[in-house]
Amino acid sequence: DVMRGGLVTNSQLLSCRSGKLTPSQVAKNIIAMLEDCDKSTPPLRAIVQWDREQIMLMAEASTTRYRNKCTLSCLDGIPVCLKEEFKVVPYHHRVGTVYLGTQPETEDATVAKKLREAGAIIIGVSNMHELGTGTTGCNPNRYHKIPRNPYNPNHFTGGSSSGSAAAVAAGLCPVAIGTDGGGSVRIPASFCGVVGLKGTFGRISCHGSLPISYSTVSAGPICTSVADAAIVYSILAEPDLLYPYGLKQPKATLSGMCAPDLKGLKLGVDWTFFKACDAEVLSACEKAVKHLQSLGASVVEVSLPEMEEVRVAHVICILSEMRDFLQPDFNKHFHEMNLETRASLAFASQFTALDYIKANRQRTRSMRFLQEIFSTVDCILTPAVPCTAPRIYESDLLTGSSDMSFTVRSMRFMQLGNFTGIPGLVVPIGYSTAGLPISLQVMAKWWDEAVLLRIGVKLEQFRDQTKKPSIYYDILA
């Protein structure tokens, strides 16, 4: 009942239980659609590796479980994809590059293993920004190409979990898994008009993903609805002996998700910070905050101190860690990398040990400030991204895109969560006049994803209409 309105009711699960529709039939539809995606002009490029036989094997096993009334979980028979950053048998672990993953994987990442154990149908691995180094999703190399925003194929999806967001928005699967080191789940989810959850640092195991930046990256689901995100979160969020950062976490709960209102909740807003976005984004986000107030929540003005320092320190941390981890790649595969990746890693090599130490001192300060803020409010609200999805230019298809001012701007509301490890949820709340999605972000204290989901369910009801993307596949047809 917690999940009313989620995967349990709005996807194929009920039809499967009644026998009207089987996971095998849905899988056949998806295979036909994946073939169509590759042939369309321009190609969607959401799923970059898939295998008909693998998909049908999982679907047929699920169909048998439904027939025998012994399903494994709420996710049994549900199509999912995983960002190429995760190891998924038998696909290549390329992580958006042309030089990694030369052999097919023989061992699953923890999240892939958990999804299989839950009975989900893994439809393939999704496109991503090369090595997760950018926020557009622009990846011109031969294996990946540029994923298209289902709301407007001439616009980017956002990155770095670009294909994951595009796959969900285009209807290929209701669930995708991404990783988020600087907004990499939340930015593409926002640009593609779907829900994105970045868990608390360590909450969902990243074992089996490339450890590009070990102190800023969290995994999380990208889904069609908040209820769907809650289901996936409840299945994936638990300690993993192979991933030490999340071993001491408290038990994940969904408490309060079904509360009829938001009475008693205090929503923190730093209005100066909040308002640093495009006019259309601000207008939609302010109305969404009023909607939450109308449900009984109170808005409390808070001050988020030293946000400029946070911005710089986060960049120093994530780029220093990437540069360190990718040192051998930078030396050996420099000429096989996209131009933007080379530029980012070259820039990162300018940071010193002193910069990194000072950045981490800032992290401690910022975490203390947040501890104080969360003693007075339940969450912090911001727009998700200050703008809507940017346009794709012809030159981007050939040489890629490198726009540092856009990268910095797109991460504005994201970095606090990555830097301090607090969880964040983005929920679509409307559209620009050009028809591109706009989202609001809710952040909460460490391990309190439950309050995000509770607010997210109510926030979802604010959007009076849901526009169908111009690229959309109905896998249940």
C-alpha positions in Angstrom: 0.0 0.0 0.0 2.9 2.3 0.6 3.5 2.2 -3.1 0.1 3.1 -4.4 0.5 4.9 -7.6 4.0 3.5 -8.2 5.3 0.6 -10.2 3.0 -1.7 -8.5 -0.1 -0.1 -10.0 1.0 2.0 -13.0 3.3 -0.5 -14.8 2.7 -4.0 -16.0 2.7 -5.6 -12.6 -1.1 -5.8 -12.2 -1.5 -7.0 -15.7 1.1 -9.7 -15.1 -0.7 -10.8 -12.0 -4.0 -11.1 -13.9 -2.2 -12.9 -16.8 -3.3 -10.3 -19.4 0.2 -9.2 -20.0 3.4 -11.1 -19.4 7.0 -9.8 -18.8 7.9 -11.8 -22.0 5.5 -9.8 -24.1 6.7 -6.5 -22.6 10.3 -7.7 -23.3 9.5 -8.4 -27.0 8.0 -4.9 -27.3 11.1 -3.4 -25.7 13.4 -5.3 -28.1 11.4 -4.0 -31.1 11.7 -0.4 -29.7 15.4 -0.7 -29.0 15.8 -1.6 -32.7 13.7 1.4 -33.7 15.7 3.7 -31.4 18.9 2.8 -33.3 17.3 3.5 -36.7 15.5 6.7 -35.8 16.7 10.1 -37.1 18.5 11.2 -35.0 19.1 8.0 -33.0 18.0 8.3 -29.4 21.2 6.7 -28.1 19.8 6.1 -24.6 20.8 2.4 -24.4 24.2 1.7 -25.8 24.6 -2.0 -25.2 21.7 -4.6 -25.2 21.3 -8.2 -25.9 18.0 -9.8 -27.1 18.8 -13.2 -25.6 19.7 -11.8 -22.2 16.5 -9.7 -22.1 14.3 -12.7 -23.1 16.0 -15.0 -20.6 15.2 -12.7 -17.7 11.6 -12.0 -19.0 10.8 -15.7 -19.4 12.0 -16.5 -15.9 9.8 -13.7 -14.6 6.8 -14.8 -16.6 7.2 -18.3 -15.1 7.3 -16.8 -11.5 4.1 -14.9 -12.2 2.4 -18.0 -13.5 3.5 -19.9 -10.4 2.6 -17.0 -8.0 6.1 -16.8 -6.6 7.4 -13.4 -7.6 10.6 -12.1 -6.0 9.7 -8.5 -5.3 7.8 -5.4 -6.4 10.4 -5.2 -9.2 9.8 -8.6 -10.6 9.3 -8.3 -14.4 10.1 -4.5 -14.4 12.4 -3.3 -17.1 15.5 -1.4 -15.8 18.8 -0.2 -17.3 22.1 0.7 -15.6 24.6 3.4 -16.4 27.6 2.1 -18.2 29.7 3.1 -15.1 28.4 -0.1 -13.5 29.6 -3.6 -14.3 26.8 -5.6 -15.8 27.2 -9.2 -17.2 27.8 -9.7 -20.1 28.3 -6.2 -21.3 31.5 -4.1 -21.8 32.3 -1.9 -18.9 33.4 1.1 -21.1 32.3 3.9 -18.8 31.7 6.1 -21.8 35.1 5.6 -23.3 36.5 3.7 -26.4 39.4 2.2 -24.5 38.0 0.6 -21.3 36.0 -2.6 -21.1 37.7 -4.5 -24.0 36.3 -7.8 -22.7 32.7 -8.5 -21.7 32.1 -8.4 -17.9 32.0 -11.6 -15.9 30.8 -10.1 -12.5 28.0 -7.8 -11.7 28.2 -4.6 -9.7 26.3 -4.9 -6.4 23.3 -2.9 -7.7 23.0 -5.1 -10.8 23.2 -8.2 -8.7 20.4 -6.8 -6.4 18.2 -5.9 -9.3 18.6 -9.4 -10.7 17.8 -10.9 -7.3 14.6 -8.8 -7.2 13.5 -10.2 -10.6 14.0 -7.0 -12.6 14.7 -7.3 -16.4 17.9 -5.6 -17.2 17.3 -4.3 -20.8 20.9 -3.1 -21.2 23.4 -0.5 -20.2 22.8 3.2 -20.8 24.9 6.0 -22.4 27.0 8.3 -20.3 29.3 11.3 -20.5 32.8 10.0 -21.0 34.2 9.0 -17.5 31.4 11.1 -16.0 33.4 14.3 -16.6 30.6 16.7 -17.7 27.0 17.7 -17.2 25.7 17.8 -20.9 25.9 14.1 -21.7 27.7 15.1 -24.9 29.8 12.0 -25.9 30.8 12.0 -29.6 32.9 8.9 -29.6 32.0 5.9 -31.9 30.5 3.6 -29.2 28.3 6.2 -27.6 27.2 9.2 -29.7 25.0 11.9 -28.3 21.8 10.9 -26.5 18.8 13.0 -27.4 16.4 14.7 -25.0 13.0 12.9 -25.5 11.3 16.3 -25.0 13.3 17.9 -27.8 15.8 15.8 -29.7 17.8 19.0 -30.6 18.6 19.5 -26.9 21.0 17.6 -24.5 19.8 15.2 -21.9 22.2 16.5 -19.2 24.9 14.3 -17.7 26.6 12.3 -16.7 23.9 9.7 -16.4 22.5 10.9 -19.8 21.2 7.6 -21.2 19.6 6.6 -18.0 17.4 9.7 -17.9 16.6 9.5 -21.7 15.6 5.9 -21.4 13.1 6.6 -18.6 11.7 9.8 -20.2 11.3 8.0 -23.5 9.3 5.1 -21.8 11.8 2.4 -22.5 11.9 1.4 -18.8 10.4 3.0 -15.7 13.7 2.6 -13.8 17.3 3.4 -14.5 20.3 3.5 -12.2 22.9 6.3 -12.3 25.7 7.8 -10.2 26.0 11.4 -9.0 29.3 13.1 -8.2 28.3 16.7 -9.2 24.6 16.3 -10.1 25.0 13.4 -12.5 21.7 11.8 -11.6 19.8 14.9 -10.8 20.8 17.1 -13.7 19.7 14.7 -16.5 16.6 13.7 -14.5 15.7 17.4 -14.4 16.4 18.1 -18.0 14.4 15.0 -19.1 11.4 15.6 -16.8 11.7 12.6 -14.6 12.4 11.9 -10.9 16.1 11.5 -9.7 17.3 10.5 -6.3 20.8 10.9 -5.1 21.1 8.9 -1.9 23.2 9.9 1.1 26.9 9.2 0.5 27.3 5.4 1.1 23.6 4.6 1.2 23.5 2.6 -2.1 26.5 0.5 -2.9 28.8 1.7 -5.6 30.8 -1.5 -5.6 31.4 -2.5 -9.2 31.3 1.0 -10.6 34.5 2.8 -11.6 35.7 4.6 -8.5 36.4 7.8 -10.3 35.8 10.1 -7.3 35.4 8.2 -4.0 34.3 11.1 -1.7 31.6 12.8 -3.8 29.8 10.1 -5.7 26.5 8.5 -4.7 24.3 6.1 -6.6 20.6 6.5 -7.1 17.6 5.7 -9.2 16.0 7.7 -12.1 12.3 6.9 -12.3 9.0 7.9 -13.8 7.5 8.7 -10.4 8.5 9.3 -6.8 6.8 6.1 -5.7 8.9 4.2 -8.2 12.0 5.8 -6.8 10.9 4.8 -3.3 10.5 1.1 -4.4 13.9 1.0 -6.0 15.5 2.9 -3.1 14.0 0.4 -0.5 15.5 -2.5 -2.5 19.0 -1.0 -3.1 19.6 0.9 0.1 21.5 -1.3 2.6 25.0 -2.0 3.7 27.3 -3.9 1.4 30.4 -5.6 2.9 32.3 -4.8 -0.4 31.5 -1.0 0.0 32.8 0.3 3.3 31.3 3.8 3.1 27.8 2.6 3.9 28.5 -0.1 6.5 27.2 1.9 9.5 24.1 3.3 7.9 20.7 3.3 9.7 18.0 1.1 8.3 16.3 2.7 5.2 12.6 3.5 5.9 9.7 5.0 3.9 8.1 6.4 7.0 5.5 9.1 6.5 5.3 8.6 2.7 1.6 8.1 2.9 0.8 11.0 5.2 -2.2 12.9 3.9 -0.5 16.3 4.3 2.8 18.0 5.2 1.7 19.4 8.6 4.6 19.9 11.0 7.3 19.9 8.3 9.7 22.9 8.1 11.0 23.7 4.6 14.3 25.7 4.6 14.9 28.2 1.8 17.8 30.5 1.3 16.0 32.9 -1.0 19.2 34.7 -2.3 20.6 31.3 -3.4 17.2 30.0 -4.6 16.7 33.0 -6.9 19.9 32.6 -8.9 18.2 31.0 -11.9 16.4 31.8 -15.1 13.1 33.6 -14.7 10.9 30.8 -16.0 12.6 28.3 -13.6 12.2 30.7 -10.7 8.5 31.3 -11.4 7.7 27.6 -11.5 9.8 26.8 -8.4 8.3 29.6 -6.3 4.7 28.3 -7.2 5.8 24.7 -6.2 7.0 26.0 -2.8 3.6 27.7 -2.3 1.9 24.4 -3.2 3.9 22.6 -0.4 2.9 25.4 2.0 -0.8 24.8 1.1 -0.4 21.2 2.3 0.6 22.4 5.8 4.3 22.7 5.6 5.9 26.0 6.8 8.7 27.8 4.9 11.6 28.9 7.1 14.2 31.3 5.8 17.7 29.9 6.2 21.2 31.1 5.3 23.5 28.6 3.5 26.9 30.0 4.4 30.0 30.0 2.2 28.3 28.6 -0.9 31.0 30.1 -3.2 33.7 28.3 -1.1 31.6 25.1 -1.3 31.5 25.4 -5.1 35.2 25.8 -5.5 36.1 23.2 -2.8 33.7 20.6 -4.5 35.4 21.1 -7.8 38.9 20.7 -6.3 37.8 17.5 -4.5 36.1 15.8 -7.4 38.6 16.8 -10.1 41.7 16.0 -7.9 40.2 12.5 -7.1 39.4 11.9 -10.8 42.9 13.1 -11.9 44.5 10.8 -9.3 42.5 7.7 -10.3 42.8 8.4 -14.0 46.5 9.1 -14.0 47.4 5.9 -15.9 44.6 6.5 -18.4 45.7 10.1 -18.9 49.2 9.0 -19.7 48.4 6.0 -21.8 45.0 6.8 -23.5 45.2 10.6 -23.7 44.6 10.6 -27.5 41.6 8.2 -27.3 39.8 10.6 -24.9 37.3 13.2 -26.0 38.7 16.7 -26.1 36.5 17.9 -23.2 37.8 15.0 -21.0 41.4 15.9 -21.8 40.8 19.6 -21.0 39.1 18.7 -17.6 41.9 16.3 -16.6 44.6 18.8 -17.7 42.9 21.5 -15.7 42.7 19.1 -12.7 46.4 18.5 -12.8 47.0 22.1 -11.7 45.5 21.5 -8.2 48.0 20.9 -5.4 47.9 18.7 -2.3 47.4 21.9 -0.3 44.3 22.8 -2.4 42.9 19.3 -1.7 43.6 19.6 2.1 42.0 23.1 2.3 39.0 21.9 0.3 38.4 19.0 2.8 38.6 21.5 5.7 35.8 23.4 4.0 33.9 20.2 3.8 34.1 19.8 7.6 32.9 23.4 8.1 30.0 23.0 5.6 28.9 19.7 7.3 28.8 21.5 10.7 26.8 24.4 9.2 24.3 21.8 7.8 24.0 20.1 11.1 22.9 23.4 12.7 20.5 24.1 9.8 18.9 20.6 10.0 18.3 21.1 13.7 15.8 23.8 12.7 14.3 22.6 9.4 13.5 19.2 7.9 14.8 19.9 4.4 16.3 22.5 2.1 14.5 23.5 -1.1 16.2 24.8 -4.3 15.5 24.8 -8.0 17.1 21.6 -9.5 19.0 23.3 -12.3 19.1 27.1 -13.0 18.1 26.6 -16.6 16.5 24.1 -19.0 18.3 21.7 -21.3 20.8 23.4 -23.7 20.7 23.0 -27.4 22.9 20.6 -29.4 25.0 22.2 -32.2 26.3 20.4 -35.3 29.9 20.8 -34.1 29.0 19.0 -30.9 28.3 15.8 -32.9 31.8 15.8 -34.3 34.1 17.3 -31.6 32.0 17.3 -28.5 31.1 20.3 -26.4 33.2 22.1 -23.7 31.4 25.0 -22.0 32.9 25.5 -18.6 30.5 28.3 -17.7 27.5 26.0 -18.4 29.1 23.2 -16.4 29.6 25.5 -13.4 26.1 26.9 -13.7 24.3 23.6 -14.1 25.9 22.3 -10.9 25.0 25.3 -8.8 22.3 23.7 -6.7 23.9 20.2 -6.9 27.3 20.6 -5.3 26.3 21.0 -1.7 24.8 17.5 -1.7 27.8 15.9 -3.3 30.3 17.8 -1.2 28.7 17.1 2.2 27.0 13.8 1.3 23.4 14.8 2.1 20.7 13.2 -0.1 18.8 15.1 -2.7 15.6 14.4 -4.8 14.6 16.2 -8.0 10.9 16.2 -9.1 9.5 17.6 -12.3 7.1 20.6 -11.6 6.4 22.1 -15.1 7.8 23.2 -18.4 9.3 26.3 -20.0 7.5 28.1 -22.8 9.7 26.1 -25.2 8.2 22.9 -23.6 11.4 21.8 -21.8 11.1 20.3 -18.3 11.7 22.3 -15.0 12.3 20.6 -11.6 12.6 21.4 -7.9 15.1 19.9 -5.6 14.6 18.8 -2.0 17.6 18.0 0.2 17.6 16.5 3.7 20.0 15.5 6.5 22.1 12.5 6.2 20.1 9.2 5.9 16.8 11.0 5.9 15.7 10.0 2.3 12.2 9.2 3.8 11.4 12.9 4.3 12.5 13.6 0.7 10.2 10.9 -0.7 7.3 12.2 1.5 7.7 15.7 0.2 8.4 14.5 -3.3 5.0 12.6 -3.5 3.2 15.9 -2.7 5.4 17.9 -5.0 4.5 15.6 -7.9 0.9 16.6 -7.5 1.7 20.2 -8.2 2.3 19.7 -11.9 -1.2 20.0 -13.3 -0.4 18.4 -16.7 2.3 16.0 -17.9 3.3 16.7 -21.4 4.2 13.6 -23.5 7.8 13.8 -24.8 8.1 14.0 -28.6 10.1 10.7 -28.4 8.0 8.2 -26.4 7.6 4.4 -26.6 4.7 2.6 -25.0 6.2 -0.7 -23.9 2.7 -2.0 -22.7 1.0 -1.5 -26.0 
